[in-house]
Amino acid sequence: MNSCNRVCARLHKYMHTKAHTHSITPLPPAPYRRVLLNAASRGLTEVAEDTVEQMRTADLPPGPRAYHALVFTYVRANLAYEALDAAARAANDGMCCRR
């Protein structure tokens, strides 16, 4: 077995055990995910807020990854209090961390 096959086998085993030991949250649908990630990397808060609102109107409730991108957008824009508000909204919508 060459080194590439060994690495692939280890990665497959790792991903298989992680999938069964931790709950994996689904990603937002691709168009929303791309827009959120782009907005988060650039600190475009209005775009991120609009995208989360579009997800709600399309009957796609934002999950933890969408809220993470939203909070990170505010952090990237150096708006700490707004980031805390977005995190509070996520907690109110049932998105909270495991303890």
Secondary structure, DSSP 4 states (H G I P E B T S, - for coil): --HHHHHHHHHHHHHHHHHHHSPPPPPPPHHHHHHHHHHHHHT-HHHHHHHHHHHHHTT----HHHHHHHHHHHHHTT-HHHHHHHHHHHHHTT-----
